[in-house]
Amino acid sequence: MKKQNWKKYAYEFLSIFFAVILAFGLNRWNEDRRENRAASKILAEIHSGLTEDLNDVKENIYGHKAGLRTCVFWQEVFAGKTPATDSLQMYYFTLTRDFISIQNTSGYETLKSRGLELIANDVLRKDIVSLYEYDYKTLLKLEEQYQEGQFHESYFEKLNEYIAPILTFDEKGSITGIKLPTDFTEREKNMLSSYLWKIRANRHFAMSGYAEIEGKIKALREAIGEELEL
């Protein structure tokens, strides 16, 4: 009788034990599944944001290249040459045009709020953090806080002092032409050329920073795509 009771109790104990283990395992499986789904959703949002960031980077690189072409035009003007003036208004507008760095960080901010450990892939997690915490912040400082990169603030008034007097306008105030050739003194030519040199140097500097980050964005997008099997 005692032996039968022991077997009965042992069976009940084992049944309860395995039921608890099974329930715990099922709960853990459900939790892991929820975390994986959350991680995938966040990675998809980051991937989408990187696509937009990549487009912004390309547009800013294009803008700086346009700024370099503009410098060539004004260099000829200051030197007393007579370059084609078909795009004069654009050359005037883009000479000291600044750009801002638009970064889509909502996906990354969501990840930080949920915990970076949500991304199980250590290498991928490290690359994400590196891009958003270091590269993007560096780019922001380069484009918006680096004083010599603020072309309008640093050079517009200095250059416009010499450009505005040689422009012609219609009755509505629109630029219609430019008085060529110019007859700036050697001192004025050197001073104006030095401004253009600094603008070119800093646009090249900005473009090199953009090119480096463009490569990192592409690499991270590809890595996330592989993780999500896109």
C-alpha positions as CSV (number, residue, x, y, z in Angstrom):
1,M,0.0,0.0,0.0
2,K,2.8,2.4,0.9
3,K,4.7,1.4,-2.2
4,Q,1.6,2.2,-4.4
5,N,1.2,5.5,-2.6
6,W,4.9,6.3,-3.3
7,K,4.5,5.6,-7.0
8,K,1.3,7.7,-7.1
9,Y,3.0,10.6,-5.4
10,A,6.1,10.2,-7.6
11,Y,3.9,10.2,-10.7
12,E,2.0,13.3,-9.5
13,F,5.3,15.1,-8.6
14,L,6.8,14.3,-12.0
15,S,3.7,15.4,-13.8
16,I,3.6,18.7,-12.0
17,F,7.4,19.1,-12.5
18,F,7.2,18.6,-16.2
19,A,4.1,20.7,-16.5
20,V,6.0,23.6,-14.8
21,I,9.1,23.1,-17.0
22,L,6.9,23.0,-20.0
23,A,5.0,26.1,-19.0
24,F,8.2,27.9,-18.3
25,G,9.7,26.8,-21.6
26,L,6.6,27.9,-23.4
27,N,6.5,31.2,-21.7
28,R,10.2,31.7,-22.5
29,W,9.6,30.7,-26.1
30,N,6.7,33.2,-26.4
31,E,8.9,35.9,-24.8
32,D,11.8,35.2,-27.2
33,R,9.3,35.3,-30.1
34,R,8.0,38.6,-29.0
35,E,11.5,40.0,-28.6
36,N,12.5,38.7,-32.0
37,R,9.4,40.2,-33.6
38,A,10.1,43.5,-31.8
39,A,13.8,43.5,-32.9
40,S,12.8,42.8,-36.5
41,K,10.3,45.6,-36.5
42,I,12.8,48.0,-35.1
43,L,15.5,46.9,-37.6
44,A,13.0,47.4,-40.4
45,E,12.4,50.9,-39.2
46,I,16.1,51.6,-39.0
47,H,16.6,50.2,-42.5
48,S,13.9,52.5,-43.8
49,G,15.5,55.5,-42.0
50,L,18.9,54.7,-43.4
51,T,17.5,54.7,-46.9
52,E,16.2,58.2,-46.4
53,D,19.5,59.2,-44.8
54,L,21.4,57.9,-47.8
55,N,19.3,60.0,-50.1
56,D,19.9,63.1,-48.0
57,V,23.7,62.4,-48.0
58,K,23.7,62.1,-51.8
59,E,21.7,65.3,-52.2
60,N,24.1,67.2,-50.0
61,I,27.1,65.8,-51.8
62,Y,25.5,66.9,-55.1
63,G,24.9,70.4,-53.5
64,H,28.5,70.7,-52.5
65,K,29.6,69.7,-56.0
66,A,27.4,72.4,-57.4
67,G,29.0,74.8,-55.0
68,L,32.4,73.9,-56.4
69,R,31.3,74.5,-60.0
70,T,30.0,77.9,-58.8
71,C,33.4,78.8,-57.4
72,V,34.9,78.1,-60.9
73,F,32.4,80.6,-62.4
74,W,33.1,83.3,-59.9
75,Q,36.9,82.8,-60.1
76,E,36.7,83.6,-63.8
77,V,34.5,86.6,-63.1
78,F,37.0,88.0,-60.5
79,A,39.9,87.4,-62.8
80,G,38.3,89.6,-65.4
81,K,37.2,86.9,-67.8
82,T,33.8,86.6,-69.5
83,P,32.3,83.2,-68.6
84,A,28.8,82.1,-69.9
85,T,26.2,83.7,-67.7
86,D,23.2,81.4,-68.6
87,S,23.0,80.2,-65.0
88,L,24.0,83.4,-63.2
89,Q,21.1,83.4,-60.7
90,M,22.0,79.8,-59.7
91,Y,25.6,80.7,-59.4
92,Y,24.7,83.6,-57.1
93,F,22.4,81.5,-55.0
94,T,24.7,78.5,-54.6
95,L,28.0,80.4,-54.0
96,T,27.6,80.4,-50.2
97,R,24.7,78.0,-49.8
98,D,24.8,75.9,-46.6
99,F,23.3,72.4,-46.1
100,I,21.9,70.7,-43.0
101,S,22.2,67.0,-42.1
102,I,18.8,65.4,-41.8
103,Q,19.1,62.2,-39.8
104,N,16.2,59.8,-39.3
105,T,16.9,58.5,-35.8
106,S,13.4,57.4,-34.7
107,G,14.2,53.7,-35.2
108,Y,17.4,53.9,-33.2
109,E,15.7,55.9,-30.4
110,T,13.1,53.2,-30.2
111,L,15.9,50.6,-29.9
112,K,17.6,52.5,-27.1
113,S,14.3,52.8,-25.2
114,R,13.7,49.0,-25.5
115,G,17.4,48.2,-24.8
116,L,20.2,47.7,-27.2
117,E,20.5,44.1,-26.2
118,L,17.3,43.5,-28.1
119,I,19.7,43.1,-31.1
120,A,21.2,39.7,-30.6
121,N,23.8,40.1,-33.3
122,D,26.8,41.7,-31.5
123,V,28.5,43.0,-34.6
124,L,25.3,44.4,-36.0
125,R,24.5,46.1,-32.7
126,K,28.0,47.6,-32.5
127,D,27.7,49.0,-36.0
128,I,24.3,50.5,-35.4
129,V,25.5,52.3,-32.2
130,S,28.7,53.4,-33.9
131,L,26.8,55.0,-36.8
132,Y,24.2,56.8,-34.7
133,E,26.3,57.8,-31.7
134,Y,29.5,58.7,-33.4
135,D,29.3,59.1,-37.2
136,Y,26.0,61.0,-37.4
137,K,27.0,63.3,-34.5
138,T,30.3,64.0,-36.2
139,L,28.5,64.8,-39.5
140,L,26.1,67.1,-37.7
141,K,29.0,69.1,-36.2
142,L,30.8,69.2,-39.5
143,E,27.9,70.5,-41.5
144,E,26.1,72.7,-38.9
145,Q,28.6,73.7,-36.2
146,Y,32.0,73.9,-37.9
147,Q,32.4,77.6,-38.3
148,E,34.3,77.6,-41.6
149,G,31.6,75.3,-43.0
150,Q,29.0,78.0,-42.5
151,F,29.5,79.5,-45.9
152,H,26.7,82.1,-45.8
153,E,27.6,83.4,-42.4
154,S,31.3,83.5,-43.1
155,Y,31.5,84.7,-46.6
156,F,28.3,86.1,-48.1
157,E,28.7,89.7,-46.9
158,K,32.4,89.7,-47.8
159,L,31.8,88.5,-51.3
160,N,28.5,90.3,-51.9
161,E,30.3,93.6,-51.2
162,Y,32.0,93.1,-54.6
163,I,29.4,91.0,-56.4
164,A,26.3,93.1,-55.9
165,P,27.7,96.3,-57.6
166,I,28.4,94.4,-60.8
167,L,25.0,92.7,-61.0
168,T,22.1,94.1,-63.1
169,F,18.4,93.9,-62.0
170,D,15.1,94.4,-63.7
171,E,12.3,96.5,-62.3
172,K,11.0,93.5,-60.2
173,G,14.4,93.1,-58.6
174,S,15.3,89.9,-60.4
175,I,18.9,89.4,-61.5
176,T,19.2,89.9,-65.2
177,G,22.9,90.0,-65.9
178,I,26.4,90.9,-64.8
179,K,28.8,93.6,-65.9
180,L,31.7,91.9,-67.6
181,P,34.6,92.0,-67.7
182,T,35.4,93.2,-64.2
183,D,38.3,95.4,-63.3
184,F,39.2,94.5,-59.7
185,T,42.5,95.5,-58.5
186,E,45.2,92.9,-57.9
187,R,44.6,93.2,-54.1
188,E,40.8,92.7,-54.5
189,K,41.4,89.7,-56.8
190,N,43.7,88.1,-54.3
191,M,41.3,88.7,-51.4
192,L,38.2,87.4,-53.4
193,S,40.2,84.4,-54.6
194,S,41.2,83.6,-51.0
195,Y,37.5,83.4,-50.0
196,L,36.8,81.1,-52.9
197,W,39.8,78.9,-52.0
198,K,38.5,78.5,-48.5
199,I,35.0,77.7,-49.7
200,R,36.3,75.1,-52.1
201,A,38.6,73.6,-49.4
202,N,35.7,73.3,-46.9
203,R,33.3,71.9,-49.4
204,H,35.9,69.2,-50.3
205,F,36.3,68.5,-46.6
206,A,32.5,68.2,-46.1
207,M,32.2,65.9,-49.2
208,S,35.0,63.6,-47.9
209,G,33.1,63.3,-44.6
210,Y,29.8,62.6,-46.4
211,A,31.5,60.0,-48.7
212,E,32.9,58.1,-45.6
213,I,29.5,58.0,-43.9
214,E,27.7,57.1,-47.1
215,G,29.8,54.0,-47.3
216,K,29.0,53.1,-43.6
217,I,25.3,53.7,-44.2
218,K,25.3,51.4,-47.3
219,A,27.2,48.7,-45.3
220,L,24.8,48.9,-42.4
221,R,21.7,48.8,-44.6
222,E,23.1,45.7,-46.3
223,A,23.9,44.0,-42.9
224,I,20.3,44.8,-41.6
225,G,18.9,43.5,-44.9
226,E,20.8,40.2,-44.5
227,E,19.6,40.0,-40.9
228,L,16.0,40.5,-42.0
229,E,16.5,38.4,-45.1
230,L,15.2,41.2,-47.3
